[in-house]
Amino acid sequence: MKKEPAFERDFDYLRCKYNILTPDKISTDVKEDINPTKARENLSFTELKNYLAKEKDLLDKNLNEVKFEGRRRPPGRSLSANYGRRPRAPKTRNLEFMNVRKLQKMSESEVRARMAFILQLLKSCTSKGFVKLNIEYLEKLKEVLSLMILKKQHKQALLQAGAVGGTTHSAFLEKAKQLQQESPYGSFTSYRLRAYIVKSGDDMRQEALLIHFKSILREILFKEKVQVFLMDLDFILLSKSSAMIEFIPDSNSVSGLKKLYPGQSLASIYRLMFSNNFHEAQKNFVESMAGYALFCYIFQVKDRHNSNILMDSVGHLVHIDFGFCLAVSPGNMGFETAPFKFTAEYLELMGGTDDYMYYYFRSLLFKAFEVLKKHVEAFVNLVEIMRLAEIPCFYKFDVKAFESRFHPYFTDQQRWDLVDRLLGEALYSRRTALYDQFQKYSNDIEY
C-alpha cells in the first residue's frame, strides 16, 4: 500500500459543508473553460507540494471563521491537527459565500491560472481528504469565474441597451434636478417631479379599483407591522378607458431581464446585479413576493406573465396591470388556477425549502392572514358597494367566495396548513408554466 505523504495528512482538514463531487465527476464544462498555460502543464509533484505549502497560511485564515468541536488546541500544536473531527455548523449561514467574496478580489487571469493548477494537482493526488479539499476549492473558483463572466455580459448589455429599463436612475435624477432648477416652483419644499406613463384600451376603472384595494391592504399590514412590501403608485383616472400611472425609475420587467441575460435563471441575475448586497436584495424579494402573493390570492389577480412583473433597483418584485381580477380572467377561460405565481425559479432565489429565507416567506404569509381576519368586514363592505357598478370584474362576482379567502375562523395550525397548501399548489401548478410558454410563443415574453 502506498504511503500517504505527510503534507497531505496535514491538509486533510477542510470538509465540505455540502456534498462534494469525486474527482471522476468533475464537470466537463469546468475543464473546457480552462486553458492551462504551457508553463504549468508539466509541473512535478514536488513543485506542486511546495506551491501548496505556500497556500497554507491563507487556508488556515479561512478556517478561523469556523469553530470546531473538541478540546482546545494545545500551545504549539498545528491548527490542522484537530481537523479530522467533525466540524460544528458555522454561525454564519453561508460560509461558502464568504469564501467566494474573498476570491472575488482576484483577477480573471489569476482565477483561471489557479483552476488550471488545481486540475493538474488532482492528477497527482492520492489522499481522499486532499481530493475533497481541491474539488471544493475548484467549485468555488468556478463560481467566481462565472460571476466575472456574467459581469462582463452585464456591462456589455448596459452599453447596448442604454441601461436597465432604457433609462438609468441617475439619468432620471439629473433630468429631474435640471427641471427643478428651471421650474418657478422649484424652490418649494413640497416640489417633487414624478414620471408617468399613459395607458389606454382597457377598462381603467377596474385597475383604479384594484390599486385602491392594494393601498388599503398595504396600509393595514404596515400598521400591524407585517414586513411585506406593496409598492404604492400614483394613479390618475382620465376616462373610462385611459389613465396616467406613475413610472418606476430604474426598473425592468422580468421578461426584459431574461432577454438581457439569456439562459440565466432569476437567482443568477440577482447574484449578478446585486453582487455586493445579494442578501439584502434577497430579503427584499421575499418581502415583496409575500405581499403580492397575498394580494393576488385574495383578489384573484391573473395574467401574471413576466411582462407584468417588474424588478426595481433594490430587488423588489412589483406587479402591474390588474386588468384581470376577481371574476375576470384572460379569455374568460379561467386557465390560471394557481392561487398566485410562485415558480421553481422563485424558490431557488429563496435558497430552497430548507433555507431560512423560505421560512421567513412562510411566516410573513401566516402573519398577514392572521392580521387580515380582523379586517374581513371592511373589505367585504368595499366590494359590496362596488357590485352595482358596471365593471367587468363584478359581473359574476361571488362575495362569499371572496370572504372565504380570508379564512377568518382558522386556528393557528389550520393557518400554517393553509400557507403550505397554497405554496404547494402554486409551486407545482402545471398551468402556470403552460401560460408562460403560451405568452412566449404568442407575444415573445420570456419565462
Number of C-alpha atoms within 10 A of each C-alpha: 3 5 7 11 12 8 13 18 16 18 20 19 24 21 18 14 14 8 9 16 14 12 16 6 9 15 11 8 9 15 13 8 14 16 11 17 12 8 7 13 11 10 13 12 14 9 11 17 14 11 12 17 13 10 10 13 11 9 14 15 9 14 18 10 14 14 12 17 13 12 7 8 12 8 6 6 9 11 14 17 14 17 19 14 12 12 18 12 14 13 10 11 11 11 16 15 13 13 17 17 14 11 17 17 11 12 13 15 10 13 21 19 16 17 26 21 19 19 19 19 19 16 11 12 18 14 17 13 18 22 23 22 18 19 21 22 20 21 18 20 22 20 16 23 23 16 18 17 13 19 17 11 15 19 12 13 16 15 11 11 13 12 18 23 20 14 15 17 17 11 13 15 13 12 12 16 15 12 13 17 11 10 11 9 12 16 10 9 7 8 11 11 13 12 12 15 11 13 15 13 9 14 16 25 21 21 20 19 15 21 20 16 17 21 15 13 19 19 14 16 20 14 8 12 12 19 17 23 21 24 18 14 15 14 17 15 16 14 12 13 14 17 22 18 17 15 14 20 20 19 25 22 24 23 20 20 21 18 15 19 18 11 9 14 16 19 17 19 22 21 19 20 17 17 15 11 13 17 16 13 20 22 18 20 27 27 25 23 26 25 27 22 22 21 20 22 20 19 19 23 26 26 21 20 23 20 21 16 16 21 22 18 17 19 24 22 27 24 24 16 19 22 22 22 23 23 18 20 18 13 8 9 8 11 15 22 15 22 23 26 25 20 15 13 16 19 17 16 20 23 15 15 11 9 13 13 21 19 14 16 21 18 16 22 25 20 19 23 22 18 18 19 16 11 13 17 11 11 16 14 11 11 16 14 9 12 17 10 12 11 14 18 17 20 14 11 16 12 14 9 10 19 16 12 15 22 17 17 11 15 11 12 8 12 19 17 14 17 17 15 13 16 20 14 16 21 21 14 19 13 14 23 16 13 16 18 17 14 17 16 10 9 10 12 21 20 20
